[in-house]
Amino acid sequence: MDSVPVPVPVPVPVVSVKPLGLSVPGRREELRVRVSAPVTGRGLPVVVFAHGFGASSEGYGPLADHWAARGFVVVQPTHLDAKALGLAADDPRRPGLWRYRVEDVRRVLDRLDVLVGQVPGLAGRVDQERIAVAGHSFGGQTAGVLLGLRVLDPETGRAEDLSDPRVRAGVLLATAGRGGDALTPFAAGNLPWLRGPEFAHMTAPALVVAGDRDASPLTVRGPEWTADPYVLSPGEKSLLTLFGAEHFLGGISGYEVAETTDENPARVALVQEVTTAYLRHVLGSQEWEAVRRALGGEAHPLGRLVSKRG
């Protein structure tokens, strides 16, 4: 059994508009945004997706296109750390990159009407009461902060609550776990936002996706590190563990082979199916129980799903 036997919407054509720009006070660069949406349907829920470190809104087509074709408005901001923006190595904003990302997502939510209005035929078709966040790698931490994860700010020494009540739930893909002695010297020295995350306040519902061969250079704990957002956070959570998956989970970052270290179309298809069902579940559908039954034991060759309620 290589797929999840749940009813899903028939995919429809997608319109994708880029680059849309939002002005950011006090910042030289506009916030570049890409919006993808189905050409039909009304009351469409929203997913804001945060890319991994160095990536941009140009990537993650296997997820963004799949979700949009099945009824979601997918909004992809390009964060300051994107290689395409060429942020200098000595730019004083680098220690605060994690916070700029969170502010980017908030700005997207604040100005969602502006973005929607620039996509032909989309105005009046979006349900802004049904919003989720998702992210891969560094983007998973970004999404987590909107759900209640607290990051020890390397500049202020405080761990603030930056969660957003507009966000109902999230999907965290191959993202960071606890800090402290779990980090490699490189991570502790160069990525200060990883030093002291607090998962105890991340109470909003979330699906965590981890690869059991994700040998990150950021941790000494091995692949189990990326399951920490599930293990260490309270509330309703689910964990999808993908067998044989490395950091890009079979190729979610793009359609080209060069963009992943563990190309596996079946694994990507499973991520697509499970994340779609989860997003539909947390934003109003009832398909999630079928997914939990299909992946809850040892029978599925590609992965295993566990859940907790508190």
Kinemage of the C-alpha trace (Angstrom):
@kinemage 1
@onewidth
@group {chain A} dominant
@subgroup {mainchain}
@vectorlist {calphas} color= white
{ca met a 1} P 0.000 0.000 0.000
{ca asp a 2} L 1.811 3.114 -1.253
{ca ser a 3} L -0.943 5.716 -0.998
{ca val a 4} L -3.369 6.829 1.659
{ca pro a 5} L -6.930 5.670 0.819
{ca val a 6} L -8.839 8.841 1.661
{ca pro a 7} L -11.222 10.921 -0.456
{ca val a 8} L -9.545 14.072 -1.733
{ca pro a 9} L -10.842 16.856 -3.964
{ca val a 10} L -10.350 16.408 -7.688
{ca pro a 11} L -7.411 18.658 -8.611
{ca val a 12} L -8.272 21.758 -10.614
{ca pro a 13} L -6.121 24.167 -12.642
{ca val a 14} L -4.088 26.657 -10.642
{ca val a 15} L -3.214 30.312 -11.193
{ca ser a 16} L 0.100 31.449 -9.715
{ca val a 17} L 1.099 35.109 -9.600
{ca lys a 18} L 4.577 36.450 -8.839
{ca pro a 19} L 6.253 38.609 -7.800
{ca leu a 20} L 3.802 40.516 -5.686
{ca gly a 21} L 5.415 43.116 -3.466
{ca leu a 22} L 4.623 44.454 -0.030
{ca ser a 23} L 6.455 47.498 1.277
{ca val a 24} L 8.225 47.041 4.606
{ca pro a 25} L 8.819 50.188 6.683
{ca gly a 26} L 12.487 50.656 7.504
{ca arg a 27} L 13.648 47.941 5.132
{ca arg a 28} L 15.243 48.520 1.749
{ca glu a 29} L 13.846 45.378 0.161
{ca glu a 30} L 10.199 44.829 -0.658
{ca leu a 31} L 8.718 41.642 0.686
{ca arg a 32} L 8.346 39.490 -2.429
{ca val a 33} L 5.369 37.147 -2.390
{ca arg a 34} L 3.997 34.439 -4.640
{ca val a 35} L 0.308 33.467 -4.471
{ca ser a 36} L -1.090 30.256 -5.970
{ca ala a 37} L -4.785 29.401 -5.959
{ca pro a 38} L -7.326 27.164 -7.691
{ca val a 39} L -9.188 28.840 -10.552
{ca thr a 40} L -12.525 27.622 -9.168
{ca gly a 41} L -14.150 27.368 -5.758
{ca arg a 42} L -15.189 29.755 -3.012
{ca gly a 43} L -14.500 29.986 0.709
{ca leu a 44} L -10.910 28.937 0.051
{ca pro a 45} L -8.678 28.456 3.134
{ca val a 46} L -5.178 29.943 3.252
{ca val a 47} L -1.782 28.344 3.837
{ca val a 48} L 1.228 30.630 4.348
{ca phe a 49} L 4.425 28.714 3.575
{ca ala a 50} L 7.873 29.645 4.925
{ca his a 51} L 10.796 28.335 2.878
{ca gly a 52} L 14.032 26.877 4.197
{ca phe a 53} L 17.220 28.872 4.795
{ca gly a 54} L 18.498 30.355 1.534
{ca ala a 55} L 15.521 29.226 -0.547
{ca ser a 56} L 12.739 31.516 -1.814
{ca ser a 57} L 9.142 31.634 -2.975
{ca glu a 58} L 10.321 30.080 -6.239
{ca gly a 59} L 10.702 26.674 -4.582
{ca tyr a 60} L 8.540 23.954 -3.048
{ca gly a 61} L 6.336 23.537 -6.103
{ca pro a 62} L 5.521 19.897 -5.237
{ca leu a 63} L 3.724 21.158 -2.123
{ca ala a 64} L 2.434 24.582 -3.170
{ca asp a 65} L 1.032 23.367 -6.482
{ca his a 66} L -0.511 20.276 -4.913
{ca trp a 67} L -2.254 22.228 -2.153
{ca ala a 68} L -3.495 24.940 -4.514
{ca ala a 69} L -4.900 22.396 -6.962
{ca arg a 70} L -6.894 20.904 -4.083
{ca gly a 71} L -8.541 24.022 -2.805
{ca phe a 72} L -6.030 26.128 -0.846
{ca val a 73} L -4.692 29.615 -1.421
{ca val a 74} L -0.941 29.187 -0.918
{ca val a 75} L 1.041 32.308 -0.039
{ca gln a 76} L 4.852 32.109 -0.223
{ca pro a 77} L 6.914 35.059 1.038
{ca thr a 78} L 10.600 35.317 0.171
{ca his a 79} L 12.448 35.910 3.440
{ca leu a 80} L 15.601 38.018 3.897
{ca asp a 81} L 17.898 34.990 4.056
{ca ala a 82} L 17.010 33.976 0.486
{ca lys a 83} L 20.141 33.617 -1.625
{ca ala a 84} L 18.383 35.538 -4.377
{ca leu a 85} L 18.397 38.666 -2.195
{ca gly a 86} L 22.141 38.525 -1.601
{ca leu a 87} L 22.171 39.585 2.039
{ca ala a 88} L 25.768 40.438 2.957
{ca ala a 89} L 27.565 38.167 5.400
{ca asp a 90} L 28.208 41.125 7.714
{ca asp a 91} L 24.679 42.535 7.497
{ca pro a 92} L 23.701 43.506 11.061
{ca arg a 93} L 20.255 41.996 10.558
{ca arg a 94} L 21.574 38.440 10.388
{ca pro a 95} L 21.166 37.591 14.112
{ca gly a 96} L 17.519 38.603 13.813
{ca leu a 97} L 16.699 36.673 10.638
{ca trp a 98} L 14.349 34.384 12.564
{ca arg a 99} L 12.330 37.399 13.767
{ca tyr a 100} L 12.200 39.061 10.339
{ca arg a 101} L 10.671 35.846 9.026
{ca val a 102} L 7.912 35.920 11.630
{ca glu a 103} L 7.265 39.582 10.819
{ca asp a 104} L 7.038 38.660 7.124
{ca val a 105} L 4.271 36.160 7.822
{ca arg a 106} L 2.432 38.661 10.004
{ca arg a 107} L 2.677 41.261 7.251
{ca val a 108} L 1.253 38.770 4.762
{ca leu a 109} L -1.697 38.158 7.084
{ca asp a 110} L -2.158 41.878 7.727
{ca arg a 111} L -2.297 42.628 4.004
{ca leu a 112} L -3.909 39.485 2.697
{ca asp a 113} L -6.649 41.513 1.000
{ca val a 114} L -4.006 43.426 -0.969
{ca leu a 115} L -2.345 40.223 -2.146
{ca val a 116} L -5.617 38.488 -2.993
{ca gly a 117} L -6.748 41.522 -4.948
{ca gln a 118} L -3.740 41.241 -7.260
{ca val a 119} L -4.543 37.675 -8.327
{ca pro a 120} L -7.000 37.642 -11.253
{ca gly a 121} L -10.366 36.213 -10.234
{ca leu a 122} L -9.453 35.506 -6.613
{ca ala a 123} L -11.058 38.460 -4.811
{ca gly a 124} L -14.146 37.450 -2.822
{ca arg a 125} L -13.277 33.745 -2.887
{ca val a 126} L -10.975 33.505 0.160
{ca asp a 127} L -11.986 32.560 3.708
{ca gln a 128} L -9.642 34.595 5.904
{ca glu a 129} L -10.979 32.903 9.029
{ca arg a 130} L -9.326 29.621 8.009
{ca ile a 131} L -5.563 30.115 8.006
{ca ala a 132} L -2.710 27.668 8.556
{ca val a 133} L 1.063 28.068 8.394
{ca ala a 134} L 3.597 25.595 7.063
{ca gly a 135} L 7.338 25.552 6.646
{ca his a 136} L 10.370 23.435 5.858
{ca ser a 137} L 13.596 23.421 7.909
{ca phe a 138} L 14.186 27.040 9.077
{ca gly a 139} L 10.686 27.701 7.764
{ca gly a 140} L 9.348 25.087 10.152
{ca gln a 141} L 10.679 27.127 13.058
{ca thr a 142} L 9.051 30.217 11.539
{ca ala a 143} L 5.721 28.432 11.393
{ca gly a 144} L 6.235 27.109 14.919
{ca val a 145} L 6.700 30.609 16.341
{ca leu a 146} L 3.314 31.625 14.910
{ca leu a 147} L 1.879 28.588 16.749
{ca gly a 148} L 3.446 29.459 20.116
{ca leu a 149} L 7.062 28.271 19.930
{ca arg a 150} L 9.292 30.753 21.739
{ca val a 151} L 12.807 31.540 20.563
{ca leu a 152} L 15.482 32.924 22.862
{ca asp a 153} L 16.346 36.145 21.054
{ca pro a 154} L 20.150 36.382 20.823
{ca glu a 155} L 19.950 40.175 20.871
{ca thr a 156} L 17.539 40.749 23.783
{ca gly a 157} L 18.001 37.554 25.790
{ca arg a 158} L 14.214 37.157 26.024
{ca ala a 159} L 11.868 34.492 24.697
{ca glu a 160} L 8.704 36.330 23.685
{ca asp a 161} L 5.281 35.055 22.739
{ca leu a 162} L 4.965 35.903 19.025
{ca ser a 163} L 2.076 33.552 18.275
{ca asp a 164} L -0.752 34.830 16.102
{ca pro a 165} L -4.407 34.069 16.919
{ca arg a 166} L -5.324 34.239 13.227
{ca val a 167} L -3.404 31.005 12.632
{ca arg a 168} L -5.355 27.848 13.452
{ca ala a 169} L -2.704 25.178 12.906
{ca gly a 170} L 0.537 24.333 11.169
{ca val a 171} L 2.660 21.820 9.285
{ca leu a 172} L 6.333 21.650 10.346
{ca leu a 173} L 8.553 19.780 7.900
{ca ala a 174} L 12.050 18.571 8.867
{ca thr a 175} L 12.555 21.379 11.324
{ca ala a 176} L 14.791 22.021 14.327
{ca gly a 177} L 14.500 20.473 17.772
{ca arg a 178} L 15.795 21.555 21.170
{ca gly a 179} L 18.937 23.635 21.595
{ca gly a 180} L 21.690 23.524 24.215
{ca asp a 181} L 23.797 20.391 24.152
{ca ala a 182} L 21.759 19.004 21.251
{ca leu a 183} L 23.509 21.426 18.872
{ca thr a 184} L 26.778 20.991 17.023
{ca pro a 185} L 29.423 23.694 17.598
{ca phe a 186} L 28.656 25.070 14.126
{ca ala a 187} L 24.954 25.490 14.876
{ca ala a 188} L 25.556 27.009 18.308
{ca gly a 189} L 28.082 29.466 16.907
{ca asn a 190} L 26.398 30.487 13.668
{ca leu a 191} L 22.647 30.041 14.130
{ca pro a 192} L 21.870 31.701 17.478
{ca trp a 193} L 18.099 31.314 17.107
{ca leu a 194} L 18.555 27.558 17.589
{ca arg a 195} L 20.191 27.833 21.016
{ca gly a 196} L 17.144 28.056 23.249
{ca pro a 197} L 13.749 27.220 21.713
{ca glu a 198} L 10.869 26.674 24.155
{ca phe a 199} L 8.301 24.167 22.907
{ca ala a 200} L 6.181 24.164 26.082
{ca his a 201} L 4.026 27.029 24.792
{ca met a 202} L 3.422 25.631 21.284
{ca thr a 203} L -0.117 24.523 22.065
{ca ala a 204} L -1.761 25.034 18.658
{ca pro a 205} L -2.461 21.920 16.561
{ca ala a 206} L 0.368 20.877 14.261
{ca leu a 207} L 1.545 18.058 12.032
{ca val a 208} L 5.279 17.404 12.349
{ca val a 209} L 6.974 15.562 9.467
{ca ala a 210} L 10.399 13.989 10.074
{ca gly a 211} L 12.715 11.770 8.057
{ca asp a 212} L 14.351 8.904 9.916
{ca arg a 213} L 17.604 9.485 7.968
{ca asp a 214} L 17.739 13.265 8.301
{ca ala a 215} L 21.370 13.520 9.403
{ca ser a 216} L 21.430 17.264 10.052
{ca pro a 217} L 24.820 18.976 10.541
{ca leu a 218} L 23.112 21.150 13.171
{ca thr a 219} L 22.631 18.502 15.856
{ca val a 220} L 24.568 15.765 17.601
{ca arg a 221} L 21.393 13.755 18.214
{ca gly a 222} L 20.747 12.470 14.725
{ca pro a 223} L 17.383 12.229 12.954
{ca glu a 224} L 15.314 12.032 16.150
{ca trp a 225} L 16.063 15.747 16.696
{ca thr a 226} L 13.482 16.761 14.091
{ca ala a 227} L 10.758 14.948 16.045
{ca asp a 228} L 11.272 17.270 19.054
{ca pro a 229} L 8.540 19.730 17.988
{ca tyr a 230} L 6.099 16.837 18.412
{ca val a 231} L 7.636 15.244 21.498
{ca leu a 232} L 8.268 18.430 23.482
{ca ser a 233} L 5.128 20.447 22.707
{ca pro a 234} L 1.722 20.059 24.372
{ca gly a 235} L -1.676 20.024 22.755
{ca glu a 236} L -3.025 18.232 19.713
{ca lys a 237} L -0.094 17.109 17.572
{ca ser a 238} L 0.656 14.437 14.982
{ca leu a 239} L 4.019 13.076 13.842
{ca leu a 240} L 4.586 11.549 10.420
{ca thr a 241} L 7.901 9.669 10.329
{ca leu a 242} L 9.068 8.939 6.793
{ca phe a 243} L 11.167 5.807 6.386
{ca gly a 244} L 14.435 6.381 4.554
{ca ala a 245} L 13.830 10.117 4.201
{ca glu a 246} L 16.572 12.706 4.443
{ca his a 247} L 16.203 16.461 4.947
{ca phe a 248} L 14.255 17.174 1.771
{ca leu a 249} L 11.835 14.310 2.394
{ca gly a 250} L 12.177 12.778 -1.052
{ca gly a 251} L 12.106 16.029 -2.998
{ca ile a 252} L 9.548 18.503 -1.611
{ca ser a 253} L 11.778 21.510 -2.372
{ca gly a 254} L 11.381 21.379 -6.149
{ca tyr a 255} L 10.755 19.334 -9.245
{ca glu a 256} L 14.403 18.926 -10.262
{ca val a 257} L 16.503 15.991 -9.056
{ca ala a 258} L 19.369 18.338 -8.131
{ca glu a 259} L 17.228 19.893 -5.402
{ca thr a 260} L 17.136 16.816 -3.181
{ca thr a 261} L 19.527 14.216 -1.788
{ca asp a 262} L 16.976 11.409 -1.563
{ca glu a 263} L 14.798 11.567 -4.655
{ca asn a 264} L 11.708 9.441 -4.092
{ca pro a 265} L 8.460 10.355 -5.893
{ca ala a 266} L 6.413 7.943 -3.773
{ca arg a 267} L 7.676 9.583 -0.589
{ca val a 268} L 6.819 13.047 -1.920
{ca ala a 269} L 3.366 11.785 -2.891
{ca leu a 270} L 2.814 10.551 0.659
{ca val a 271} L 3.836 13.937 2.084
{ca gln a 272} L 1.468 15.620 -0.364
{ca glu a 273} L -1.446 13.351 0.551
{ca val a 274} L -0.954 13.462 4.316
{ca thr a 275} L -0.352 17.217 4.527
{ca thr a 276} L -3.378 17.903 2.311
{ca ala a 277} L -5.589 15.689 4.452
{ca tyr a 278} L -4.248 17.301 7.632
{ca leu a 279} L -4.802 20.838 6.368
{ca arg a 280} L -8.308 19.941 5.290
{ca his a 281} L -8.884 18.414 8.726
{ca val a 282} L -7.711 21.391 10.786
{ca leu a 283} L -9.455 23.854 8.477
{ca gly a 284} L -12.804 22.073 8.416
{ca ser a 285} L -12.781 18.628 6.777
{ca gln a 286} L -13.150 15.140 8.300
{ca glu a 287} L -10.617 13.040 6.377
{ca trp a 288} L -7.924 12.852 9.036
{ca glu a 289} L -9.239 9.773 10.838
{ca ala a 290} L -8.896 7.727 7.652
{ca val a 291} L -5.280 8.848 7.303
{ca arg a 292} L -4.558 7.947 10.925
{ca arg a 293} L -5.957 4.467 10.396
{ca ala a 294} L -3.967 3.943 7.201
{ca leu a 295} L -0.643 5.042 8.703
{ca gly a 296} L -1.120 4.255 12.377
{ca gly a 297} L 0.436 0.794 12.413
{ca glu a 298} L 3.410 -0.916 10.833
{ca ala a 299} L 1.800 -1.862 7.528
{ca his a 300} L 2.659 1.162 5.385
{ca pro a 301} L 6.063 0.829 3.668
{ca leu a 302} L 6.846 4.555 3.548
{ca gly a 303} L 6.021 5.895 6.983
{ca arg a 304} L 4.200 5.841 10.285
{ca leu a 305} L 1.838 8.366 11.887
{ca val a 306} L 1.280 8.866 15.610
{ca ser a 307} L -0.898 11.476 17.329
{ca lys a 308} L -1.504 12.906 20.786
{ca arg a 309} L -4.187 15.156 22.253
{ca gly a 310} L -2.451 16.704 25.240
